[in-house]
Amino acid sequence: MDNLLYFLGTKANENASSKGWDVVTPDDWNFEDGKQYKIPAKLSLIHAEVSEATEAYRKRDFENFKEELADIVIRTVGLAKGLEIDLLAEVIMKMSKNSERTYKHGGKVL
């Protein structure tokens, strides 16, 4: 897992922890310990950053849009690092899978 996304995830979690925020660990995937809120909470924060990026776009605020995209990545790599997911490997596998899909697969409009 020696890659840039892992490094960024490590830095993101170090910073979050130093500021008093919870950092997800592999134990948080345990559905029987009463901590099921942590992962959905982190996903909600990622969703909030996506919403903020959408709002920046609506306001035509490119500088804020760039910052919100960075926040999305920071929160995502932090979550992946906390769960010990090699996000770079997962992205590469997913991109390979996507490359095998048919043109506009699923028949969706958007």
Phi, psi and omega per residue, in radians:
M1 nan 0.472 3.139
D2 -1.463 1.483 -3.120
N3 -2.619 3.003 -3.057
L4 -1.084 -0.747 -3.115
L5 -1.125 -0.681 3.088
Y6 -1.098 -0.788 3.103
F7 -1.032 -0.824 -3.140
L8 -1.105 -0.700 3.092
G9 -1.075 -0.718 3.098
T10 -1.074 -0.840 -3.140
K11 -1.110 -0.726 3.137
A12 -1.069 -0.765 -3.117
N13 -1.266 -0.617 3.063
E14 -1.076 -0.773 3.141
N15 -1.145 -0.807 -3.137
A16 -1.040 -0.810 -3.132
S17 -1.092 -0.707 -3.135
S18 -1.159 -0.359 3.133
K19 -1.708 0.112 3.060
G20 1.605 0.148 -3.120
W21 -1.601 2.594 3.072
D22 -1.167 2.493 3.033
V23 -2.053 2.303 3.141
V24 -1.197 2.513 3.055
T25 -2.210 2.906 3.096
P26 -0.981 -0.512 3.116
D27 -1.104 -0.398 -3.132
D28 -1.244 -0.212 3.062
W29 -1.372 -0.221 3.134
N30 -1.232 1.993 -3.049
F31 -1.397 -0.017 -3.050
E32 -1.976 0.173 -3.091
D33 -1.848 0.099 3.103
G34 1.405 0.167 -3.117
K35 -1.900 0.434 -3.058
Q36 -1.082 -0.248 -3.086
Y37 -1.278 -0.435 -2.966
K38 -1.121 -0.840 -3.090
I39 -1.199 -0.833 3.062
P40 -1.045 -0.585 3.101
A41 -1.124 -0.752 3.112
K42 -1.137 -0.709 3.091
L43 -1.105 -0.651 3.095
S44 -1.130 -0.643 3.101
L45 -1.176 -0.648 3.064
I46 -1.108 -0.764 3.117
H47 -1.072 -0.685 3.114
A48 -1.086 -0.689 3.105
E49 -1.144 -0.667 3.082
V50 -1.094 -0.733 3.108
S51 -1.109 -0.686 3.111
E52 -1.160 -0.646 3.077
A53 -1.142 -0.698 3.099
T54 -1.077 -0.748 3.134
E55 -1.152 -0.689 3.093
A56 -1.087 -0.693 3.094
Y57 -1.091 -0.801 -3.133
R58 -1.045 -0.583 3.133
K59 -1.530 0.017 -3.107
R60 1.009 0.643 -3.129
D61 -1.789 1.508 -3.046
F62 -1.117 -0.639 3.132
E63 -1.100 -0.801 3.111
N64 -1.189 -0.624 3.101
F65 -1.019 -0.808 3.131
K66 -1.060 -0.733 -3.139
E67 -1.107 -0.736 -3.141
E68 -1.171 -0.643 3.052
L69 -1.064 -0.711 3.089
A70 -1.088 -0.728 3.105
D71 -1.056 -0.685 3.110
I72 -1.043 -0.815 -3.125
V73 -1.155 -0.767 -3.126
I74 -1.030 -0.839 -3.129
R75 -1.167 -0.641 -3.119
T76 -1.215 -0.805 3.142
V77 -1.192 -0.558 3.078
G78 -1.133 -0.765 3.106
L79 -1.109 -0.805 3.141
A80 -1.070 -0.781 3.136
K81 -1.082 -0.763 -3.138
G82 -1.057 -0.604 3.130
L83 -1.589 0.113 3.139
E84 1.021 0.708 3.069
I85 -1.679 2.237 3.060
D86 -1.400 1.567 -3.026
L87 -1.103 -0.651 3.109
L88 -1.047 -0.815 3.119
A89 -1.076 -0.711 3.138
E90 -1.148 -0.715 3.116
V91 -1.114 -0.778 3.134
I92 -1.075 -0.780 3.121
M93 -1.100 -0.729 -3.123
K94 -1.172 -0.688 3.103
M95 -1.123 -0.656 3.084
S96 -1.120 -0.776 3.105
K97 -1.076 -0.771 3.138
N98 -1.095 -0.591 -3.114
S99 -1.170 -0.346 3.141
E100 -1.553 -0.134 -3.106
R101 -1.289 2.707 3.097
T102 -1.285 2.846 3.137
Y103 -1.022 2.179 -3.124
K104 0.810 0.870 -3.101
H105 -0.943 2.606 3.086
G106 1.526 -0.177 3.091
G107 1.169 0.327 -3.135
K108 -1.379 2.673 -3.137
V109 -1.462 -0.699 -3.082
L110 -2.270 nan nan
